[in-house]
Amino acid sequence: MVQESFFGRTKLKRINKFFFINGFIGSLIFYYFVRKIQTYYEVDISIDGYGLAGAVWYGIGLGFVFGIKFIRVQEIIRYFKKK
């Protein structure tokens, strides 16, 4: 795909169709580890609502960004299709 611009022709980035899947997997991984740390330090989420909010913010929020940046589901699928 090529787009015309004022400065000349530029290539557009392909849209990643696994964008949300990569983010979801990253969110699950981070949420798991945040809850594991909270369990280790005995954070009771029924008493401390901020503990659960922290797990959601750091686990799901930052995990989504991590998943988008570093997890490549399409490469895993290609690997297993070859075998």
C-alpha positions as CSV (number, residue, x, y, z in Angstrom):
1,M,0.0,0.0,0.0
2,V,1.3,3.4,-1.0
3,Q,0.0,6.8,0.1
4,E,0.6,10.1,-1.6
5,S,1.7,12.9,0.7
6,F,3.0,16.4,0.4
7,F,6.6,15.2,0.7
8,G,6.2,12.3,-1.8
9,R,5.2,8.7,-1.6
10,T,5.2,6.9,1.7
11,K,4.4,3.4,2.7
12,L,1.6,2.7,5.0
13,K,2.1,0.2,7.8
14,R,0.0,-3.0,7.5
15,I,-2.8,-3.2,10.1
16,N,-2.0,-6.0,12.5
17,K,-5.1,-8.2,12.6
18,F,-3.9,-9.8,15.8
19,F,-3.7,-6.5,17.6
20,F,-6.3,-7.3,20.3
21,I,-5.3,-10.9,20.7
22,N,-1.7,-9.9,21.3
23,G,-2.8,-7.3,23.9
24,F,-5.2,-9.8,25.6
25,I,-2.5,-12.4,26.0
26,G,-0.1,-9.8,27.4
27,S,-2.9,-8.6,29.8
28,L,-3.4,-12.2,31.1
29,I,0.3,-12.7,31.7
30,F,0.8,-9.4,33.6
31,Y,-2.4,-9.8,35.6
32,Y,-1.4,-13.3,36.6
33,F,2.0,-12.1,37.9
34,V,0.6,-9.1,39.7
35,R,-1.9,-11.2,41.5
36,K,0.9,-13.7,42.3
37,I,2.9,-10.9,43.9
38,Q,-0.2,-9.7,45.8
39,T,-0.8,-13.2,47.1
40,Y,2.8,-13.5,48.2
41,Y,2.5,-10.2,50.1
42,E,-0.9,-11.2,51.4
43,V,-2.9,-8.4,49.9
44,D,-6.6,-9.0,50.7
45,I,-8.6,-7.5,47.9
46,S,-11.8,-7.8,49.8
47,I,-10.4,-5.3,52.4
48,D,-8.1,-3.3,50.1
49,G,-9.9,-2.2,47.0
50,Y,-6.8,-0.5,45.8
51,G,-5.1,-3.8,45.6
52,L,-7.5,-5.1,43.0
53,A,-7.4,-1.7,41.2
54,G,-3.6,-2.0,41.1
55,A,-3.8,-5.5,39.7
56,V,-6.2,-4.3,37.0
57,W,-4.2,-1.2,36.2
58,Y,-0.7,-2.8,36.1
59,G,-1.8,-6.2,35.0
60,I,-4.4,-5.5,32.4
61,G,-3.4,-1.9,31.3
62,L,0.3,-2.2,31.1
63,G,0.1,-5.9,30.1
64,F,-2.0,-4.9,27.0
65,V,0.8,-2.5,25.9
66,F,3.4,-5.2,26.6
67,G,1.4,-7.7,24.5
68,I,1.1,-5.4,21.6
69,K,4.8,-4.6,21.6
70,F,6.3,-8.0,22.2
71,I,3.9,-10.8,21.6
72,R,3.5,-12.0,18.0
73,V,0.7,-14.5,17.7
74,Q,0.9,-14.6,13.9
75,E,4.5,-15.8,14.1
76,I,3.5,-18.6,16.4
77,I,0.7,-19.6,14.1
78,R,3.1,-19.6,11.1
79,Y,5.5,-21.8,13.0
80,F,2.9,-24.4,13.7
81,K,1.5,-24.3,10.2
82,K,5.0,-25.2,8.8
83,K,5.3,-28.4,10.9
